[in-house]
Amino acid sequence: MLDINKTLAQEHADPASRGHLFELEPWTEEQAIEMARQDGLELTDAHLGIIRYLRDCYADHGGTVSARMLMQSLESEFAGMGGHRFLYSLYPRGPIAQASHYAGLPLPPGTRDPSFGTTH
């Protein structure tokens, strides 16, 4: 369930400073495709599937899911396609950090830890 208090608090944050959007509604897949294109990445249906999955998780749980739990969920969901290796082949800068950026979502807690879905 989306925590409305967190959403309201994020409205006053500076989204440009973190490079992430804070609302689910104004986002479109075309925005994600353009953001990725600017970064030199061409989004495929597989990329968009991961983005949709992250957006669904955020809509259900808000920002309460840690990066570790989200990464485990992603690996399980996409295990048939190659799991961890598959996710990093699509998002080389980290499936959580990079895909969340294109999905228009704030980073989940623990994302900047290199073992939790980012290569930073």
Backbone as numpy.savetxt, mean C-alpha at the origin, in Angstrom:
# Nx Ny Nz CAx CAy CAz Cx Cy Cz
-12.71 -2.46 10.25 -13.55 -1.30 10.25 -12.66 -0.07 10.25
-12.96 0.87 9.43 -12.21 2.10 9.31 -12.42 2.97 10.55
-11.32 3.43 11.16 -11.39 4.28 12.34 -11.54 5.73 11.89
-12.71 6.30 12.09 -12.99 7.65 11.62 -12.12 8.68 12.32
-11.75 8.42 13.58 -10.90 9.37 14.30 -9.53 9.48 13.64
-8.97 8.36 13.19 -7.69 8.41 12.50 -7.82 9.12 11.16
-8.92 8.88 10.48 -9.14 9.54 9.20 -9.23 11.05 9.39
-9.96 11.50 10.40 -10.09 12.93 10.64 -8.74 13.54 11.04
-7.97 12.86 11.86 -6.66 13.36 12.26 -5.73 13.48 11.06
-5.85 12.55 10.12 -4.98 12.56 8.95 -5.33 13.67 7.98
-6.56 14.18 8.04 -6.94 15.27 7.15 -6.09 16.51 7.40
-5.60 16.66 8.63 -4.82 17.83 8.97 -3.33 17.61 8.81
-2.93 16.40 8.47 -1.52 16.11 8.24 -1.14 16.61 6.85
0.14 16.79 6.63 0.62 17.25 5.33 0.92 16.03 4.46
0.02 15.65 3.53 0.23 14.46 2.73 1.46 14.55 1.84
1.83 15.74 1.41 2.98 15.88 0.52 4.28 15.52 1.24
4.32 15.72 2.54 5.55 15.45 3.28 5.84 13.95 3.34
4.82 13.12 3.30 5.03 11.68 3.34 4.82 11.03 1.98
4.23 11.75 1.05 4.03 11.21 -0.28 2.87 10.25 -0.39
1.98 10.23 0.59 0.85 9.33 0.58 -0.44 10.11 0.73
-1.49 9.59 0.12 -2.81 10.19 0.25 -3.43 9.71 1.56
-4.53 10.32 1.97 -5.12 9.95 3.25 -6.60 9.62 3.17
-7.20 9.65 2.03 -8.60 9.34 1.91 -8.79 8.27 0.85
-9.76 7.40 1.06 -10.00 6.32 0.11 -10.78 6.80 -1.11
-11.70 7.72 -0.93 -12.65 8.05 -1.99 -12.09 8.77 -3.21
-11.30 9.82 -3.10 -10.91 10.52 -4.33 -9.89 9.76 -5.17
-9.36 8.66 -4.68 -8.35 7.87 -5.37 -8.97 7.14 -6.56
-8.19 7.03 -7.64 -8.60 6.22 -8.78 -7.43 5.39 -9.25
-7.71 4.33 -9.96 -6.64 3.50 -10.51 -5.81 4.29 -11.52
-6.45 5.22 -12.20 -5.71 6.05 -13.16 -4.64 6.88 -12.44
-4.97 7.36 -11.21 -3.98 8.08 -10.42 -2.80 7.18 -10.10
-3.09 5.96 -9.70 -2.03 5.01 -9.35 -1.16 4.72 -10.56
-1.77 4.53 -11.70 -1.02 4.24 -12.92 -0.12 5.41 -13.28
-0.64 6.63 -13.14 0.16 7.81 -13.46 1.30 7.99 -12.45
1.04 7.78 -11.17 2.10 7.89 -10.15 3.21 6.89 -10.44
2.83 5.67 -10.78 3.82 4.64 -11.08 4.60 4.99 -12.35
3.91 5.49 -13.34 4.56 5.87 -14.59 5.62 6.94 -14.34
5.32 7.89 -13.47 6.29 8.92 -13.11 7.52 8.33 -12.42
7.32 7.21 -11.73 8.42 6.52 -11.05 9.12 5.51 -11.97
8.65 5.40 -13.21 9.26 4.48 -14.16 8.76 3.05 -14.04
7.57 2.87 -13.47 7.00 1.54 -13.29 5.68 1.46 -14.05
5.54 0.44 -14.87 4.30 0.23 -15.62 3.43 -0.76 -14.85
2.28 -0.32 -14.35 1.42 -1.19 -13.56 0.65 -2.16 -14.45
0.70 -3.43 -14.07 -0.04 -4.49 -14.75 -1.26 -4.86 -13.90
-2.03 -5.83 -14.38 -3.17 -6.31 -13.60 -2.70 -6.92 -12.28
-1.53 -7.55 -12.27 -0.99 -8.12 -11.04 -0.67 -7.02 -10.03
-0.06 -5.94 -10.50 0.22 -4.80 -9.63 -1.08 -4.26 -9.03
-2.06 -4.07 -9.89 -3.33 -3.49 -9.46 -4.07 -4.43 -8.51
-3.89 -5.74 -8.67 -4.50 -6.70 -7.75 -3.98 -6.52 -6.34
-2.69 -6.27 -6.21 -2.09 -6.04 -4.89 -2.59 -4.72 -4.32
-2.66 -3.70 -5.17 -3.16 -2.40 -4.72 -4.61 -2.53 -4.24
-5.43 -3.23 -4.98 -6.84 -3.42 -4.57 -6.92 -4.16 -3.24
-6.08 -5.18 -3.09 -6.06 -5.95 -1.85 -5.71 -5.05 -0.67
-4.69 -4.20 -0.82 -4.30 -3.29 0.25 -5.42 -2.30 0.57
-6.09 -1.80 -0.45 -7.18 -0.85 -0.22 -8.35 -1.53 0.49
-8.63 -2.78 0.14 -9.69 -3.52 0.82 -9.34 -3.74 2.30
-8.09 -4.09 2.55 -7.65 -4.28 3.95 -7.77 -2.98 4.72
-7.38 -1.87 4.10 -7.47 -0.58 4.78 -8.93 -0.20 5.02
-9.79 -0.46 4.07 -11.22 -0.15 4.24 -11.81 -0.97 5.38
-11.36 -2.21 5.53 -11.88 -3.08 6.59 -11.30 -2.77 7.96
-10.00 -2.44 8.01 -9.31 -2.34 9.30 -8.70 -0.97 9.58
-8.74 -0.06 8.63 -8.10 1.23 8.82 -6.60 1.07 8.93
-5.97 1.91 9.70 -4.53 1.86 9.87 -4.09 1.00 11.04
-4.95 0.08 11.48 -4.64 -0.71 12.66 -3.79 -1.94 12.37
-3.68 -2.34 11.12 -2.92 -3.54 10.76 -1.45 -3.16 10.62
-0.59 -3.89 11.33 0.85 -3.60 11.25 1.40 -4.08 9.92
2.56 -3.56 9.58 3.21 -3.95 8.32 3.51 -5.45 8.32
3.92 -5.99 9.44 4.22 -7.43 9.52 2.98 -8.26 9.20
1.86 -7.92 9.83 0.63 -8.67 9.59 0.15 -8.50 8.15
0.27 -7.30 7.63 -0.15 -7.04 6.26 0.72 -7.80 5.27
2.02 -7.85 5.52 2.92 -8.60 4.64 2.60 -10.09 4.68
2.34 -10.63 5.86 1.97 -12.03 5.97 0.67 -12.32 5.23
-0.26 -11.39 5.33 -1.53 -11.54 4.63 -1.33 -11.50 3.11
-0.50 -10.57 2.64 -0.20 -10.48 1.21 0.48 -11.75 0.71
1.48 -12.23 1.46 2.19 -13.45 1.05 1.25 -14.63 0.97
0.33 -14.72 1.92 -0.64 -15.82 1.91 -1.61 -15.69 0.73
-2.10 -14.48 0.51 -3.06 -14.24 -0.57 -2.45 -14.51 -1.95
-1.18 -14.18 -2.12 -0.54 -14.32 -3.42 0.48 -15.47 -3.44
0.30 -16.44 -2.54 1.21 -17.59 -2.46 1.21 -18.39 -3.76
0.07 -18.54 -4.38 -0.03 -19.29 -5.62 0.72 -18.67 -6.78
1.01 -17.40 -6.67 1.74 -16.69 -7.73 3.23 -16.57 -7.42
3.62 -16.99 -6.24 5.03 -16.92 -5.87 5.29 -16.26 -4.54
4.25 -15.80 -3.86 4.38 -15.24 -2.52 5.35 -14.07 -2.43
6.26 -14.17 -1.49 7.23 -13.11 -1.18 8.04 -12.68 -2.41
8.56 -13.64 -3.12 9.37 -13.33 -4.31 8.54 -12.62 -5.38
7.32 -13.07 -5.57 6.42 -12.46 -6.55 6.14 -11.01 -6.18
5.84 -10.75 -4.91 5.53 -9.40 -4.45 6.70 -8.45 -4.68
7.90 -8.90 -4.36 9.07 -8.04 -4.55 9.45 -7.90 -6.02
9.08 -8.87 -6.85 9.36 -8.71 -8.28 8.49 -7.61 -8.88
7.30 -7.42 -8.33 6.41 -6.37 -8.81 6.74 -5.01 -8.19
7.07 -5.01 -6.93 7.36 -3.78 -6.19 8.75 -3.88 -5.56
9.79 -3.58 -6.34 11.16 -3.75 -5.85 11.53 -2.87 -4.66
10.83 -1.76 -4.46 11.11 -0.92 -3.30 10.30 -1.34 -2.08
9.66 -2.48 -2.17 8.89 -3.03 -1.05 7.41 -3.05 -1.34
6.81 -4.22 -1.25 5.38 -4.33 -1.58 4.48 -3.52 -0.66
4.86 -3.35 0.59 4.01 -2.57 1.48 4.19 -1.08 1.20
5.42 -0.60 1.26 5.67 0.84 1.10 5.30 1.33 -0.30
5.79 0.67 -1.31 5.57 1.14 -2.68 4.11 0.97 -3.11
3.52 -0.18 -2.83 2.13 -0.41 -3.23 1.18 0.48 -2.44
1.47 0.72 -1.16 0.62 1.63 -0.37 0.67 3.04 -0.94
1.84 3.44 -1.40 1.98 4.76 -2.02 1.06 4.88 -3.22
1.10 3.89 -4.11 0.25 3.93 -5.30 -1.22 3.72 -4.97
-1.49 3.03 -3.87 -2.88 2.78 -3.45 -3.49 3.99 -2.77
-2.67 5.02 -2.50 -3.20 6.21 -1.85 -3.46 6.00 -0.38
-2.67 5.14 0.26 -2.87 4.81 1.66 -1.70 5.28 2.52
-1.98 5.63 3.78 -0.86 5.93 4.68 -0.09 4.65 4.98
1.15 4.78 5.34 1.97 3.62 5.65 1.51 2.97 6.94
1.38 1.64 6.95 1.02 0.96 8.20 2.18 1.00 9.19
1.90 0.88 10.47 2.97 0.89 11.47 4.00 -0.20 11.18
5.28 0.17 11.28 6.36 -0.79 11.07 6.85 -0.90 9.65
6.33 -0.11 8.74 6.69 -0.24 7.34 8.14 0.08 7.06
8.71 1.03 7.73 10.08 1.43 7.43 11.13 0.49 8.00
10.71 -0.55 8.68 11.64 -1.58 9.15 11.95 -2.47 7.95
13.20 -2.65 7.54 13.53 -3.38 6.32 12.97 -4.82 6.26
12.68 -5.41 7.39 12.15 -6.77 7.35 10.64 -6.82 7.18
9.97 -5.67 7.09 8.53 -5.65 7.00 8.01 -5.07 5.70
8.58 -5.43 4.58 7.98 -5.07 3.31 8.51 -3.82 2.68
9.70 -3.37 3.05 10.29 -2.23 2.37 11.79 -2.45 2.27
12.41 -1.85 1.31 13.85 -2.00 1.15 14.60 -0.75 1.56
13.91 0.19 2.24 14.55 1.45 2.67 15.33 1.20 3.93
